Amino acid sequence: MIYITRRERFNAAHRLFRPEYSDEKNLEIFGKCSNPNWHGHNYELFVTVKGEIDPATGFLLNLKKLSVIIREKVIHKLDHKNINLEVDFMQGKLASTENLAVGIWKELSPHISNLSAQLHCVKVVESENNFVEYFGE
């Protein structure tokens, strides 16, 4: 079994809040991330896949194909967007990095299995101090 990781980047805005809470309660729970005027991050996304090396090519999969899938299914939907308002797979969910990682997994998983590899991990880096890793259900 071998693992390979592709990194992509995107910039996006979001707000952590519950609409049924007052601004004061949202601030108490979510801190400055509940700013009613939104805030943004320069995210990094690491997608790790696993499988066996193809003896004919010497690699697990074509990284260009993996990059195209990540960009088409995830990056184009997220880059320079408001996660709360514009990203279809995040509708109705709190726009936390944890939920974002799960949503990205669900977007990518069926397409990666078509490449004769398995999705192993989605890592979303929100800041230099915070990241989330999701390994599936």
C-alpha positions as CSV (number, residue, x, y, z in Angstrom):
1,M,0.0,0.0,0.0
2,I,1.3,3.4,-0.9
3,Y,0.0,6.9,-0.1
4,I,0.3,10.0,-2.2
5,T,-0.9,13.5,-1.4
6,R,-1.9,16.4,-3.6
7,R,-2.0,20.0,-2.3
8,E,-4.4,22.6,-3.6
9,R,-5.2,26.1,-2.3
10,F,-8.3,28.3,-2.1
11,N,-9.4,31.5,-0.5
12,A,-12.9,31.7,1.0
13,A,-15.0,33.6,3.5
14,H,-17.3,32.2,6.1
15,R,-19.0,33.0,9.4
16,L,-19.5,30.7,12.3
17,F,-22.9,31.4,13.8
18,R,-26.3,29.9,14.6
19,P,-29.1,32.1,13.2
20,E,-31.3,31.3,16.2
21,Y,-28.7,32.8,18.6
22,S,-28.2,36.5,19.3
23,D,-25.0,38.2,18.0
24,E,-23.9,38.2,21.7
25,K,-24.4,34.5,22.1
26,N,-22.7,33.8,18.8
27,L,-19.8,35.9,19.9
28,E,-19.6,34.1,23.2
29,I,-19.6,30.6,21.5
30,F,-17.7,31.3,18.3
31,G,-15.6,34.3,19.2
32,K,-14.5,36.7,16.4
33,C,-15.3,34.0,13.8
34,S,-18.9,35.0,14.3
35,N,-18.3,38.5,12.9
36,P,-21.6,39.4,11.2
37,N,-19.6,40.9,8.3
38,W,-17.8,37.6,7.6
39,H,-14.1,36.8,7.6
40,G,-11.8,34.8,5.3
41,H,-8.9,32.4,5.2
42,N,-6.2,31.3,2.7
43,Y,-6.9,27.6,3.0
44,E,-4.7,24.7,2.0
45,L,-6.3,21.4,1.0
46,F,-4.3,18.2,1.2
47,V,-6.0,15.1,-0.4
48,T,-4.3,11.8,0.3
49,V,-5.1,8.7,-1.7
50,K,-3.9,5.2,-1.2
51,G,-3.5,2.0,-3.3
52,E,-1.1,-0.2,-5.1
53,I,1.6,0.9,-7.5
54,D,0.8,0.2,-11.1
55,P,3.8,-1.9,-12.4
56,A,3.3,-0.5,-15.9
57,T,3.5,3.2,-14.9
58,G,5.4,3.1,-11.6
59,F,2.9,5.2,-9.8
60,L,-0.4,4.9,-7.9
61,L,-2.4,7.2,-10.2
62,N,-2.0,10.1,-12.6
63,L,-1.7,13.1,-10.4
64,K,-2.9,15.4,-13.2
65,K,-6.2,13.5,-13.2
66,L,-6.4,13.8,-9.4
67,S,-5.7,17.5,-9.6
68,V,-8.5,18.0,-12.2
69,I,-11.0,16.2,-10.0
70,I,-10.1,18.2,-6.9
71,R,-10.2,21.5,-8.9
72,E,-13.5,20.7,-10.7
73,K,-15.4,19.1,-7.7
74,V,-14.1,21.3,-4.9
75,I,-11.7,24.2,-5.6
76,H,-14.0,25.9,-8.2
77,K,-16.9,25.7,-5.8
78,L,-14.9,27.2,-2.9
79,D,-12.3,29.6,-4.3
80,H,-13.2,33.2,-3.6
81,K,-16.6,32.2,-2.4
82,N,-18.7,32.7,0.7
83,I,-18.9,29.1,2.2
84,N,-22.1,29.9,4.0
85,L,-23.9,31.3,1.0
86,E,-22.4,30.0,-2.2
87,V,-21.1,26.5,-1.7
88,D,-23.7,23.9,-2.6
89,F,-22.3,21.1,-0.5
90,M,-22.2,23.3,2.6
91,Q,-25.8,24.5,2.5
92,G,-27.6,24.0,5.8
93,K,-24.3,23.2,7.7
94,L,-22.3,25.3,10.1
95,A,-19.3,26.5,8.1
96,S,-16.7,25.0,10.4
97,T,-13.4,23.6,9.1
98,E,-14.6,20.2,10.5
99,N,-17.8,20.3,8.4
100,L,-15.8,21.6,5.4
101,A,-13.4,18.6,5.5
102,V,-16.4,16.1,5.7
103,G,-18.1,17.9,2.8
104,I,-15.0,17.9,0.7
105,W,-14.6,14.1,1.4
106,K,-18.1,13.5,0.2
107,E,-17.6,15.5,-3.0
108,L,-14.3,13.7,-3.9
109,S,-14.8,10.1,-2.7
110,P,-16.9,8.7,-5.6
111,H,-14.7,10.3,-8.2
112,I,-11.4,9.1,-6.7
113,S,-12.6,5.5,-6.6
114,N,-12.9,5.7,-10.4
115,L,-9.1,6.2,-10.5
116,S,-8.4,2.8,-9.0
117,A,-7.3,4.4,-5.7
118,Q,-9.0,5.0,-2.4
119,L,-9.4,8.3,-0.6
120,H,-7.4,8.1,2.6
121,C,-7.5,11.6,4.1
122,V,-8.8,15.1,3.5
123,K,-6.7,17.7,5.4
124,V,-8.0,21.3,5.5
125,V,-5.5,23.9,6.8
126,E,-7.4,27.0,7.9
127,S,-4.4,28.9,9.4
128,E,-0.9,28.2,10.4
129,N,-2.1,27.0,13.8
130,N,-5.4,25.2,12.9
131,F,-6.1,22.2,10.6
132,V,-8.5,19.4,10.4
133,E,-7.9,15.8,9.1
134,Y,-10.8,13.6,8.1
135,F,-10.4,9.9,7.3
136,G,-13.9,9.0,6.3
137,E,-16.7,7.5,8.3
